[in-house]
Amino acid sequence: MATIFDNAPGPVTHNERLVITASSLGTVFEWYDFYLYGLLTTIIAAQFLTGLNPTTAYIMALLVFAAGFIVRPFGALVFGRIGDMVGRRYTFIITLAVMGVSTFLVGCLPTYKTAGVLAPTLLVVLRMVQGLALGGEYGGAASYVAEHAPANKRGLYTSWIQITATAGLAMALLIVITVRSPLTGVGEDAFKAWGWRIPYLLSGLFLVVGLWLRLKLHESPVFQKMKAEGTGSKAPLTEAFGQWANLRFVIIAFFGAIAGQAVIFYCCQLYVMTFLEKMLKLEGLTANMLLAAALVLASPFYLVFGALSDRVGRKPVILAGCALASLTLFPAFEYLTVAANPALAHAQATAPVTVTADPDECHSQFDPVGGKTYDTTSCDIIKAILAKSGINYRNVAAPAGTIASITIGQSHFVAPDPAKVKGDAKKAAIAAFTTSVVGKAATPAKPAEAGKPATEAKPAVAGALAAVGYPAKADPAQINVPLVIAILFYLVLLVTMVYGPIAALLVELFPSRIRYSAMSLPYHIGNGWLGGLLPAISFAMVAANGNIFYGLWYPVVVAAGTLVIGVIFLPETSRRAIDG
């Protein structure tokens, strides 16, 4: 930290170092707590949502993850009001304590097997408590650091708060990688069964360290001056959102900066993990390690772009990131596919999969209550098989009454017609059809047990997908590791461009008397709703459409919209005073 600060104009005092260190480390711990779930979504789905079909279970697990994001704006309102009326320091000590305790308790929860529906219910409650705490954290930490910073280094200083989100994610990744590694004696199987609890339980230790650091801090000088002069707001929420002079900047900040920043952040750091595991079929540990390497390499650029915004302005840096993202997300993910799973990319190019069906018979593969079997139409039978296998396919509309079929390269298969087969005959027909398309795994022999006869071993049966080169899993030996890390580095670099300067921008947009409330609400609506829901929405879009890149339309369209609105309406703030 010393080297980066010493390169900036002017000396950095001991107090400033303590402010940045305590604020940043506390926020790192909160992001660590919050993002653990995102990294362990697949395992959480298996532990807490075992009563649903695999595709629905994964989408529901993403929605549970998103539950914490949905309540973040409410946390912003509650804690923002406290922060503007009582103080920044007091408020973000409370938010850290609430986050740490709720995360620790996630590691103590019973699973679906032992507690039934109570398990996911408790998980959702704790995720919502986490979201409330995080909704109050960001505005306090950003305001506190900015109000201590020299005017010409505000972007650099607040970029330390921005780096905490990626640092918390990287910290969570490294701890998950360490715990699930065979070197620790846990290994992958044990990690999926019980080892996933360890990273959650470690949050108890991080809570103690974070609270110790934050209790050493004093209130910000800007807030102290405001209180001494009696210029604080008695109704910060009403003043921030009920007066057009302030509300218009809330709206401009949301549409002209935050929306694009939010979708780029969650696409390039969290949805990309879903893409690697679910679409490209990389092992979870491998995907974790690749993303962790990219995060470590790219994280210093938060400081680079924060400092750059002190020189050229916040607006050009943020909007340049939105422009690059809207233009390059599709090619970046396509190159990522070739680099991470070349066999899959080759199969998609040489033997594309096409589903021909009556569109009225094709339904979304999303079932929140787990009651659908997706076997009432021929189209649903095919799409359920492909969604479960994570296969990219193209849709071709057919006339009403057409029995759905699937074309894999030169092979053509017609699905069973549910109108002609019923009961056990339908189950057998679907099983045979599934085997012909995706194959069947080998089954080992089992000795006789009480009331059950012995069974013979059965060899694996290759389906049409395997015959034309579609891999069941990515081959680790074929992964172009340097290229994958380079692509992931670029994606995280986009995040640093849009996220590094945004805390300074938001602090500078609003007067100190309502700053905590006014900046927190739009930030958490954008990052909690537009961003936090992105993994679930994008994955559901892929499941419904069949194209593994289709979910990228969400961040691309939002980033492009932010670029246009930001160019027209977003003011430059880097030369503004913030003590008024």
TIVEX-142346 format. One record per residue (C-alpha): residue in three letters; x, y, z. Coordinates in Angstrom, 2 decimals, padded with zeros to 5 digits. Layout:
BEGIN
type | east | north | up
ALA | X | Y | Z
...
REM end
This chain:
BEGIN
type | east | north | up
MET | 000.00 | 000.00 | 000.00
ALA | 002.84 | 002.39 | 000.86
THR | 004.35 | 002.33 | -002.62
ILE | 001.11 | 003.15 | -004.39
PHE | 000.30 | 006.02 | -002.03
ASP | 003.81 | 007.41 | -002.08
ASN | 003.65 | 007.66 | -005.87
ALA | 000.67 | 009.99 | -005.51
PRO | 001.17 | 013.72 | -004.93
GLY | 001.57 | 014.68 | -001.28
PRO | 002.30 | 012.68 | 001.88
VAL | -000.08 | 010.14 | 003.36
THR | -000.61 | 010.41 | 007.09
HIS | -000.73 | 007.53 | 009.55
ASN | -004.40 | 008.31 | 010.16
GLU | -005.20 | 008.09 | 006.43
ARG | -003.48 | 004.72 | 006.22
LEU | -005.47 | 003.45 | 009.20
VAL | -008.72 | 004.76 | 007.69
ILE | -008.11 | 003.00 | 004.37
THR | -006.78 | -000.20 | 005.93
ALA | -009.58 | -000.60 | 008.48
SER | -012.33 | 000.39 | 006.07
SER | -011.00 | -001.76 | 003.23
LEU | -010.22 | -004.90 | 005.22
GLY | -013.59 | -004.80 | 006.95
THR | -015.29 | -004.50 | 003.59
VAL | -013.14 | -007.33 | 002.15
PHE | -014.43 | -009.59 | 004.91
GLU | -018.02 | -008.62 | 004.15
TRP | -017.61 | -009.36 | 000.43
TYR | -015.90 | -012.65 | 001.32
ASP | -018.93 | -013.60 | 003.37
PHE | -021.37 | -012.55 | 000.66
TYR | -019.65 | -014.19 | -002.31
LEU | -018.97 | -017.57 | -000.73
TYR | -022.45 | -018.61 | -001.76
GLY | -021.85 | -017.61 | -005.38
LEU | -018.76 | -019.83 | -005.55
LEU | -020.54 | -022.77 | -003.94
THR | -023.83 | -022.53 | -005.84
THR | -023.57 | -026.02 | -007.33
ILE | -022.83 | -027.57 | -003.94
ILE | -025.54 | -025.51 | -002.21
ALA | -028.04 | -026.76 | -004.80
ALA | -027.10 | -030.36 | -003.99
GLN | -027.23 | -029.83 | -000.22
PHE | -030.34 | -027.66 | 000.15
LEU | -032.48 | -028.22 | -002.98
THR | -032.34 | -031.97 | -003.58
GLY | -036.08 | -032.26 | -004.22
LEU | -035.94 | -030.47 | -007.61
ASN | -034.80 | -031.48 | -011.08
PRO | -031.14 | -030.52 | -011.77
THR | -031.81 | -027.52 | -014.03
THR | -034.46 | -026.06 | -011.73
ALA | -032.34 | -026.77 | -008.63
TYR | -029.46 | -024.80 | -010.09
ILE | -031.65 | -021.86 | -011.10
MET | -033.30 | -021.89 | -007.68
ALA | -029.87 | -021.95 | -006.03
LEU | -028.96 | -018.88 | -008.08
LEU | -032.20 | -017.22 | -006.97
VAL | -031.38 | -017.97 | -003.32
PHE | -028.05 | -016.29 | -004.02
ALA | -029.97 | -013.39 | -005.53
ALA | -032.23 | -013.13 | -002.45
GLY | -029.37 | -011.43 | -000.65
PHE | -029.12 | -008.93 | -003.48
ILE | -032.85 | -008.23 | -003.60
VAL | -032.92 | -006.87 | -000.03
ARG | -029.76 | -004.76 | -000.40
PRO | -031.69 | -001.56 | -001.30
PHE | -033.72 | -001.93 | 001.90
GLY | -030.49 | -002.20 | 003.86
ALA | -029.32 | 000.93 | 002.05
LEU | -032.42 | 002.82 | 003.23
VAL | -032.24 | 001.63 | 006.83
PHE | -028.51 | 002.02 | 007.39
GLY | -028.20 | 005.02 | 005.05
ARG | -030.57 | 006.98 | 007.25
ILE | -028.64 | 005.95 | 010.37
GLY | -025.34 | 006.83 | 008.69
ASP | -026.50 | 010.32 | 007.73
MET | -028.02 | 011.05 | 011.14
VAL | -025.79 | 009.18 | 013.64
GLY | -022.47 | 008.72 | 011.83
ARG | -020.53 | 006.71 | 009.23
ARG | -018.25 | 004.84 | 011.67
TYR | -021.01 | 003.65 | 014.01
THR | -023.11 | 002.36 | 011.12
PHE | -020.50 | 000.31 | 009.32
ILE | -019.42 | -001.32 | 012.59
ILE | -022.99 | -002.60 | 012.95
THR | -023.16 | -003.84 | 009.36
LEU | -019.89 | -005.78 | 009.73
ALA | -021.16 | -007.50 | 012.89
VAL | -024.48 | -008.48 | 011.30
MET | -022.78 | -009.84 | 008.18
GLY | -020.20 | -011.87 | 010.11
VAL | -022.69 | -013.52 | 012.44
SER | -025.14 | -014.46 | 009.68
THR | -022.37 | -015.93 | 007.51
PHE | -021.05 | -018.02 | 010.39
LEU | -024.55 | -019.38 | 010.96
VAL | -024.82 | -020.52 | 007.31
GLY | -021.97 | -022.92 | 008.08
CYS | -024.05 | -024.38 | 010.92
LEU | -027.27 | -024.99 | 008.95
PRO | -028.79 | -028.47 | 008.55
THR | -029.17 | -029.75 | 004.97
TYR | -032.33 | -030.77 | 003.11
LYS | -031.73 | -034.44 | 003.98
THR | -031.83 | -033.76 | 007.70
ALA | -034.30 | -030.87 | 007.98
GLY | -036.38 | -030.89 | 004.78
VAL | -037.78 | -027.56 | 003.60
LEU | -036.67 | -025.89 | 006.84
ALA | -033.07 | -026.00 | 005.55
PRO | -033.55 | -023.85 | 002.41
THR | -035.94 | -021.59 | 004.36
LEU | -033.26 | -020.81 | 006.96
LEU | -030.71 | -020.34 | 004.17
VAL | -032.90 | -017.74 | 002.47
VAL | -033.42 | -015.89 | 005.77
LEU | -029.68 | -015.70 | 006.44
ARG | -028.97 | -014.63 | 002.86
MET | -031.48 | -011.79 | 003.29
VAL | -029.84 | -010.72 | 006.55
GLN | -026.50 | -010.68 | 004.72
GLY | -028.04 | -008.53 | 002.01
LEU | -029.39 | -006.02 | 004.52
ALA | -025.95 | -005.71 | 006.09
LEU | -024.17 | -005.29 | 002.76
GLY | -026.74 | -002.69 | 001.74
GLY | -025.58 | -000.56 | 004.64
GLU | -021.85 | -001.25 | 004.32
TYR | -020.85 | 000.19 | 000.98
GLY | -022.15 | 003.74 | 001.34
GLY | -020.57 | 004.05 | 004.77
ALA | -017.14 | 002.77 | 003.78
ALA | -017.02 | 004.82 | 000.55
SER | -018.22 | 008.02 | 002.24
TYR | -015.87 | 007.54 | 005.19
VAL | -012.77 | 007.09 | 003.03
ALA | -013.69 | 009.86 | 000.57
GLU | -014.32 | 012.30 | 003.41
HIS | -010.77 | 011.65 | 004.67
ALA | -009.12 | 011.86 | 001.22
PRO | -007.35 | 014.87 | -000.34
ALA | -009.39 | 016.28 | -003.22
ASN | -006.79 | 015.35 | -005.86
LYS | -006.55 | 011.71 | -004.70
ARG | -010.19 | 010.90 | -003.99
GLY | -010.44 | 008.44 | -006.89
LEU | -007.29 | 006.63 | -005.79
TYR | -008.26 | 006.45 | -002.13
THR | -011.82 | 005.23 | -002.75
SER | -010.56 | 002.67 | -005.27
TRP | -009.27 | 000.77 | -002.25
ILE | -012.92 | 000.33 | -001.27
GLN | -013.70 | -000.76 | -004.84
ILE | -010.93 | -003.34 | -004.84
THR | -012.47 | -004.96 | -001.77
ALA | -015.26 | -006.63 | -003.76
THR | -012.80 | -008.42 | -006.02
ALA | -010.41 | -008.99 | -003.11
GLY | -013.21 | -010.58 | -001.11
LEU | -014.10 | -012.80 | -004.06
ALA | -010.42 | -013.72 | -004.56
MET | -010.08 | -014.43 | -000.84
ALA | -013.14 | -016.68 | -000.94
LEU | -011.79 | -018.44 | -004.04
LEU | -008.38 | -019.08 | -002.47
ILE | -009.87 | -020.43 | 000.75
VAL | -012.31 | -022.66 | -001.15
ILE | -009.47 | -023.94 | -003.36
THR | -007.29 | -024.62 | -000.32
VAL | -010.00 | -026.42 | 001.63
ARG | -011.19 | -028.62 | -001.26
SER | -007.64 | -029.53 | -002.33
PRO | -006.53 | -033.14 | -001.63
LEU | -003.44 | -031.68 | 000.06
THR | -005.58 | -030.60 | 003.03
GLY | -006.94 | -034.10 | 003.53
VAL | -010.46 | -032.96 | 002.60
GLY | -010.62 | -033.47 | -001.16
GLU | -013.49 | -032.90 | -003.56
ASP | -015.92 | -035.58 | -002.31
ALA | -015.58 | -034.62 | 001.34
PHE | -015.77 | -030.94 | 000.46
LYS | -019.11 | -031.49 | -001.27
ALA | -020.40 | -033.49 | 001.71
TRP | -019.26 | -031.31 | 004.64
GLY | -016.08 | -029.38 | 003.83
TRP | -018.06 | -026.52 | 002.26
ARG | -018.94 | -025.47 | 005.82
ILE | -015.32 | -024.60 | 006.70
PRO | -015.09 | -021.35 | 004.68
TYR | -018.33 | -020.18 | 006.29
LEU | -017.13 | -020.97 | 009.80
LEU | -013.89 | -019.06 | 009.17
SER | -015.97 | -015.89 | 008.90
GLY | -016.14 | -015.89 | 012.72
LEU | -012.38 | -015.23 | 012.83
PHE | -012.59 | -012.53 | 010.15
LEU | -015.42 | -010.86 | 012.09
VAL | -013.22 | -010.48 | 015.16
VAL | -010.34 | -009.01 | 013.13
GLY | -012.62 | -006.62 | 011.23
LEU | -014.33 | -005.32 | 014.36
TRP | -010.98 | -004.81 | 016.10
LEU | -009.78 | -002.65 | 013.21
ARG | -012.94 | -000.59 | 012.88
LEU | -013.22 | 000.11 | 016.61
LYS | -009.88 | 001.94 | 016.31
LEU | -011.38 | 004.51 | 013.92
HIS | -012.84 | 007.96 | 014.64
GLU | -015.73 | 009.65 | 012.85
SER | -014.98 | 011.32 | 009.50
PRO | -013.99 | 015.03 | 009.62
VAL | -016.72 | 016.00 | 007.14
PHE | -019.42 | 014.43 | 009.31
GLN | -017.94 | 015.94 | 012.48
LYS | -017.92 | 019.39 | 010.85
MET | -021.52 | 018.95 | 009.71
LYS | -022.66 | 017.95 | 013.19
ALA | -020.71 | 020.79 | 014.82
GLU | -022.28 | 023.34 | 012.49
GLY | -025.75 | 021.84 | 012.90
THR | -026.22 | 021.40 | 009.16
GLY | -027.12 | 017.70 | 009.23
SER | -030.39 | 016.49 | 007.77
LYS | -033.25 | 015.52 | 010.06
ALA | -034.96 | 013.57 | 007.26
PRO | -032.25 | 012.37 | 004.86
LEU | -034.52 | 009.96 | 002.97
THR | -037.13 | 012.61 | 002.31
GLU | -034.49 | 015.12 | 001.28
ALA | -032.61 | 012.66 | -000.95
PHE | -035.58 | 011.11 | -002.75
GLY | -038.40 | 013.58 | -002.23
GLN | -036.69 | 016.66 | -003.63
TRP | -036.19 | 016.80 | -007.38
ALA | -032.86 | 018.66 | -007.07
ASN | -031.38 | 015.52 | -005.47
LEU | -033.63 | 012.84 | -006.97
ARG | -032.64 | 013.72 | -010.53
PHE | -029.00 | 012.95 | -009.73
VAL | -030.07 | 009.64 | -008.15
ILE | -031.81 | 008.73 | -011.43
ILE | -028.91 | 009.91 | -013.59
ALA | -026.40 | 008.01 | -011.46
PHE | -028.45 | 004.84 | -011.74
PHE | -029.07 | 004.81 | -015.49
GLY | -025.93 | 006.66 | -016.57
ALA | -023.30 | 004.79 | -014.54
ILE | -024.45 | 002.20 | -012.00
ALA | -026.58 | -000.02 | -014.26
GLY | -023.74 | -000.72 | -016.69
GLN | -021.21 | -001.10 | -013.89
ALA | -023.44 | -003.61 | -012.10
VAL | -024.05 | -005.97 | -015.02
ILE | -020.39 | -005.88 | -016.09
PHE | -019.26 | -006.63 | -012.53
TYR | -021.51 | -009.64 | -012.06
CYS | -021.16 | -010.95 | -015.61
CYS | -017.36 | -010.87 | -015.66
GLN | -016.70 | -012.15 | -012.13
LEU | -019.63 | -014.38 | -011.16
TYR | -021.63 | -015.40 | -014.23
VAL | -018.37 | -016.39 | -015.90
MET | -017.95 | -019.00 | -013.16
THR | -021.38 | -020.44 | -013.99
PHE | -020.40 | -020.40 | -017.66
LEU | -017.16 | -022.30 | -017.02
GLU | -018.78 | -024.96 | -014.86
LYS | -022.22 | -025.44 | -016.38
MET | -021.72 | -024.64 | -020.07
LEU | -018.05 | -025.47 | -020.62
LYS | -018.05 | -028.38 | -018.13
LEU | -014.88 | -027.54 | -016.23
GLU | -014.37 | -029.09 | -012.81
GLY | -015.25 | -026.67 | -010.03
LEU | -011.73 | -026.61 | -008.56
THR | -010.17 | -025.95 | -011.98
ALA | -012.58 | -023.10 | -012.71
ASN | -011.93 | -021.61 | -009.25
MET | -008.17 | -021.65 | -009.77
LEU | -008.33 | -020.06 | -013.23
LEU | -010.59 | -017.24 | -012.09
ALA | -008.52 | -016.70 | -008.92
ALA | -005.39 | -016.22 | -011.05
ALA | -007.15 | -013.64 | -013.22
LEU | -008.50 | -011.78 | -010.19
VAL | -005.07 | -011.54 | -008.59
LEU | -003.51 | -010.25 | -011.82
ALA | -006.24 | -007.70 | -012.57
SER | -007.00 | -006.35 | -009.08
PRO | -004.25 | -003.67 | -009.05
PHE | -006.03 | -002.02 | -011.97
TYR | -008.78 | -000.82 | -009.63
LEU | -006.15 | 001.53 | -008.25
VAL | -004.87 | 002.37 | -011.74
PHE | -008.30 | 003.39 | -013.02
GLY | -009.20 | 005.09 | -009.74
ALA | -006.05 | 007.22 | -009.99
LEU | -006.66 | 007.79 | -013.72
SER | -010.09 | 009.17 | -012.91
ASP | -008.41 | 011.77 | -010.70
ARG | -006.56 | 013.00 | -013.79
VAL | -009.03 | 012.63 | -016.68
GLY | -012.36 | 012.42 | -014.85
ARG | -014.72 | 009.71 | -013.59
LYS | -017.08 | 009.79 | -016.57
PRO | -014.63 | 008.92 | -019.40
VAL | -013.18 | 005.94 | -017.54
ILE | -016.51 | 004.40 | -016.53
LEU | -018.18 | 004.90 | -019.91
ALA | -015.13 | 003.55 | -021.78
GLY | -015.54 | 000.32 | -019.79
CYS | -019.23 | 000.14 | -020.72
ALA | -018.38 | 000.67 | -024.40
LEU | -015.75 | -002.08 | -024.41
ALA | -018.04 | -004.50 | -022.60
SER | -020.97 | -003.98 | -024.98
LEU | -018.67 | -004.57 | -027.97
THR | -016.54 | -007.46 | -026.72
LEU | -018.47 | -009.66 | -024.28
PHE | -019.75 | -012.00 | -026.99
PRO | -016.37 | -012.57 | -028.69
ALA | -014.64 | -012.87 | -025.31
PHE | -016.95 | -015.68 | -024.17
GLU | -016.68 | -017.37 | -027.57
TYR | -012.87 | -017.34 | -027.37
LEU | -013.17 | -018.58 | -023.78
THR | -015.13 | -021.59 | -025.04
VAL | -012.41 | -022.48 | -027.56
ALA | -009.65 | -022.05 | -024.97
ALA | -011.30 | -023.85 | -022.06
ASN | -013.00 | -026.73 | -023.88
PRO | -011.68 | -027.03 | -027.45
ALA | -013.43 | -030.38 | -027.98
LEU | -016.79 | -028.79 | -027.19
ALA | -016.08 | -025.81 | -029.45
HIS | -015.06 | -028.15 | -032.30
ALA | -018.18 | -030.26 | -031.87
GLN | -020.41 | -027.18 | -031.89
ALA | -018.76 | -026.01 | -035.12
THR | -018.70 | -029.33 | -036.97
ALA | -021.80 | -031.07 | -035.62
PRO | -024.30 | -028.43 | -034.48
VAL | -027.39 | -029.54 | -032.62
THR | -030.77 | -028.42 | -033.94
VAL | -034.18 | -028.91 | -032.33
THR | -037.12 | -028.82 | -034.75
ALA | -040.45 | -028.45 | -032.95
ASP | -043.78 | -026.68 | -032.73
PRO | -042.94 | -023.57 | -030.59
ASP | -046.26 | -023.86 | -028.75
GLU | -045.15 | -027.22 | -027.36
CYS | -041.83 | -025.90 | -026.00
HIS | -041.85 | -024.64 | -022.42
SER | -039.22 | -023.05 | -020.18
GLN | -037.11 | -025.60 | -018.32
PHE | -037.67 | -023.72 | -015.06
ASP | -039.88 | -025.23 | -012.37
PRO | -039.69 | -023.42 | -009.00
VAL | -041.76 | -026.01 | -007.11
GLY | -040.19 | -029.09 | -008.66
GLY | -043.45 | -030.66 | -009.78
LYS | -042.94 | -030.75 | -013.56
THR | -041.54 | -033.78 | -015.33
TYR | -041.15 | -032.23 | -018.79
ASP | -042.56 | -035.26 | -020.56
THR | -045.97 | -034.02 | -021.72
THR | -044.74 | -032.82 | -025.13
SER | -042.10 | -034.13 | -027.49
CYS | -040.34 | -030.76 | -027.46
ASP | -040.10 | -030.73 | -023.67
ILE | -038.63 | -034.22 | -023.69
ILE | -035.80 | -033.10 | -025.98
LYS | -035.12 | -029.80 | -024.27
ALA | -035.10 | -031.37 | -020.80
ILE | -032.39 | -033.78 | -021.98
LEU | -030.31 | -031.01 | -023.57
ALA | -030.72 | -028.60 | -020.63
LYS | -029.58 | -031.26 | -018.17
SER | -026.56 | -032.02 | -020.39
GLY | -025.70 | -028.35 | -020.95
ILE | -025.69 | -028.73 | -024.73
ASN | -025.79 | -025.71 | -027.04
TYR | -028.53 | -026.00 | -029.67
ARG | -030.48 | -024.02 | -032.28
ASN | -034.28 | -023.88 | -032.51
VAL | -036.20 | -024.38 | -035.77
ALA | -039.95 | -023.74 | -035.75
ALA | -042.18 | -026.49 | -037.18
PRO | -045.89 | -026.53 | -038.05
ALA | -048.42 | -027.29 | -035.33
GLY | -048.73 | -030.99 | -034.63
THR | -045.15 | -031.83 | -035.67
ILE | -043.41 | -034.32 | -033.39
ALA | -040.21 | -032.69 | -032.17
SER | -036.90 | -034.01 | -033.44
ILE | -033.23 | -033.40 | -032.86
THR | -030.45 | -033.29 | -035.43
ILE | -026.88 | -033.90 | -034.26
GLY | -024.47 | -033.46 | -037.12
GLN | -025.76 | -035.92 | -039.73
SER | -027.89 | -037.97 | -037.29
HIS | -031.59 | -037.35 | -036.84
PHE | -033.78 | -038.54 | -033.95
VAL | -037.52 | -038.15 | -033.46
ALA | -038.67 | -037.82 | -029.85
PRO | -041.31 | -040.12 | -028.35
ASP | -044.87 | -038.88 | -028.84
PRO | -046.50 | -038.57 | -025.38
ALA | -049.91 | -038.82 | -027.05
LYS | -049.14 | -042.38 | -028.16
VAL | -047.20 | -043.81 | -025.23
LYS | -048.32 | -043.73 | -021.62
GLY | -047.17 | -044.87 | -018.21
ASP | -044.25 | -047.30 | -018.10
ALA | -044.11 | -047.45 | -021.89
LYS | -043.52 | -043.69 | -022.01
LYS | -040.78 | -043.90 | -019.38
ALA | -039.08 | -046.67 | -021.32
ALA | -039.35 | -044.75 | -024.60
ILE | -037.87 | -041.61 | -023.04
ALA | -035.06 | -043.63 | -021.45
ALA | -034.23 | -045.26 | -024.78
PHE | -034.34 | -041.90 | -026.56
THR | -032.06 | -040.34 | -023.91
THR | -029.57 | -043.17 | -024.32
SER | -029.52 | -042.74 | -028.09
VAL | -028.84 | -039.00 | -027.72
VAL | -026.55 | -038.63 | -024.69
GLY | -025.61 | -042.24 | -023.92
LYS | -025.63 | -044.07 | -020.64
ALA | -023.00 | -044.27 | -017.92
ALA | -021.49 | -047.59 | -016.88
THR | -022.99 | -049.21 | -013.77
PRO | -020.88 | -051.36 | -011.43
ALA | -021.98 | -054.74 | -010.20
LYS | -023.72 | -054.84 | -006.82
PRO | -023.79 | -057.85 | -004.48
ALA | -027.07 | -059.17 | -003.18
GLU | -028.53 | -057.34 | -000.19
ALA | -031.44 | -058.03 | 002.10
GLY | -034.49 | -058.26 | -000.13
LYS | -032.55 | -057.21 | -003.23
PRO | -030.93 | -059.55 | -005.79
ALA | -027.38 | -059.05 | -007.07
THR | -026.95 | -057.00 | -010.26
GLU | -024.40 | -057.38 | -013.02
ALA | -022.06 | -054.64 | -014.21
LYS | -023.16 | -052.89 | -017.37
PRO | -020.80 | -051.09 | -019.75
ALA | -021.24 | -047.47 | -020.76
VAL | -023.27 | -046.78 | -023.90
ALA | -022.12 | -043.94 | -026.15
GLY | -024.83 | -041.66 | -027.49
ALA | -024.96 | -039.59 | -030.67
LEU | -023.50 | -036.54 | -028.92
ALA | -020.38 | -038.43 | -027.86
ALA | -020.09 | -040.00 | -031.30
VAL | -019.63 | -036.59 | -032.92
GLY | -017.24 | -035.31 | -030.27
TYR | -019.34 | -033.63 | -027.56
PRO | -017.39 | -034.21 | -024.30
ALA | -019.10 | -035.14 | -021.06
LYS | -016.49 | -033.02 | -019.24
ALA | -013.71 | -030.67 | -020.24
ASP | -010.37 | -032.47 | -020.60
PRO | -007.90 | -030.74 | -018.22
ALA | -005.02 | -031.62 | -020.56
GLN | -006.69 | -029.75 | -023.44
ILE | -007.36 | -026.51 | -021.53
ASN | -005.23 | -023.66 | -022.86
VAL | -004.49 | -022.31 | -019.39
PRO | -002.56 | -019.14 | -020.37
LEU | -005.24 | -018.14 | -022.89
VAL | -008.11 | -018.84 | -020.45
ILE | -006.42 | -016.73 | -017.76
ALA | -005.75 | -013.98 | -020.32
ILE | -009.43 | -013.87 | -021.33
LEU | -010.59 | -013.92 | -017.72
PHE | -008.03 | -011.18 | -016.96
TYR | -009.56 | -009.05 | -019.71
LEU | -013.06 | -009.59 | -018.33
VAL | -011.97 | -008.57 | -014.83
LEU | -010.12 | -005.60 | -016.36
LEU | -013.48 | -004.38 | -017.69
VAL | -014.79 | -004.60 | -014.13
THR | -011.91 | -002.48 | -012.81
MET | -012.63 | 000.22 | -015.40
VAL | -016.28 | 000.65 | -014.48
TYR | -015.99 | -000.07 | -010.77
GLY | -012.71 | 001.59 | -009.76
PRO | -013.90 | 005.23 | -010.06
ILE | -017.58 | 004.82 | -009.22
ALA | -017.34 | 005.32 | -005.44
ALA | -015.70 | 008.71 | -005.96
LEU | -018.33 | 009.62 | -008.56
LEU | -021.21 | 008.78 | -006.23
VAL | -019.70 | 010.54 | -003.22
GLU | -019.16 | 013.68 | -005.29
LEU | -022.68 | 013.72 | -006.72
PHE | -024.43 | 014.30 | -003.38
PRO | -024.09 | 016.74 | -000.44
SER | -022.69 | 015.39 | 002.82
ARG | -025.98 | 015.79 | 004.73
ILE | -027.68 | 013.09 | 002.60
ARG | -024.66 | 011.38 | 001.01
TYR | -024.90 | 007.98 | 002.75
SER | -028.59 | 007.54 | 001.82
ALA | -028.52 | 009.13 | -001.64
MET | -025.58 | 007.12 | -002.99
SER | -026.45 | 003.83 | -001.29
LEU | -029.95 | 003.31 | -002.68
PRO | -029.23 | 003.60 | -006.43
TYR | -025.98 | 001.68 | -006.01
HIS | -027.70 | -001.26 | -004.32
ILE | -030.71 | -001.26 | -006.65
GLY | -028.28 | -001.51 | -009.54
ASN | -025.88 | -003.99 | -008.01
GLY | -028.48 | -005.83 | -005.97
TRP | -031.17 | -006.20 | -008.61
LEU | -029.67 | -005.66 | -012.07
GLY | -026.37 | -007.25 | -011.11
GLY | -027.26 | -009.74 | -008.41
LEU | -030.04 | -011.29 | -010.47
LEU | -027.82 | -011.54 | -013.57
PRO | -026.45 | -015.09 | -012.99
ALA | -029.95 | -016.49 | -012.45
ILE | -031.55 | -014.56 | -015.32
SER | -028.75 | -015.27 | -017.80
PHE | -028.66 | -018.98 | -016.97
ALA | -032.46 | -019.19 | -017.26
MET | -032.24 | -017.44 | -020.66
VAL | -029.77 | -020.08 | -021.81
ALA | -031.95 | -022.90 | -020.50
ALA | -034.98 | -021.50 | -022.32
ASN | -033.25 | -020.64 | -025.60
GLY | -030.59 | -023.33 | -025.89
ASN | -027.75 | -021.04 | -027.02
ILE | -025.02 | -020.98 | -024.35
PHE | -024.16 | -017.38 | -025.27
TYR | -027.75 | -016.12 | -025.23
GLY | -027.57 | -014.96 | -021.59
LEU | -024.93 | -012.38 | -022.55
TRP | -027.57 | -010.24 | -024.22
TYR | -028.64 | -009.07 | -020.77
PRO | -025.33 | -007.37 | -019.77
VAL | -024.59 | -006.22 | -023.34
VAL | -027.90 | -004.36 | -023.73
VAL | -027.74 | -002.78 | -020.26
ALA | -024.10 | -001.68 | -020.70
ALA | -024.90 | -000.15 | -024.10
GLY | -027.89 | 001.70 | -022.62
THR | -025.74 | 003.08 | -019.79
LEU | -023.18 | 004.28 | -022.33
VAL | -025.77 | 006.29 | -024.26
ILE | -027.46 | 007.77 | -021.18
GLY | -024.16 | 008.49 | -019.45
VAL | -022.72 | 010.35 | -022.43
ILE | -025.79 | 012.59 | -022.57
PHE | -026.72 | 013.18 | -018.92
LEU | -023.94 | 012.12 | -016.51
PRO | -021.97 | 015.12 | -015.16
GLU | -018.25 | 015.12 | -014.46
THR | -017.66 | 015.33 | -010.70
SER | -013.91 | 014.95 | -010.14
ARG | -013.31 | 018.65 | -009.32
ARG | -016.19 | 019.06 | -006.88
ALA | -015.82 | 019.84 | -003.17
ILE | -017.55 | 017.28 | -000.92
ASP | -017.71 | 019.02 | 002.45
GLY | -020.85 | 020.99 | 001.69
REM end
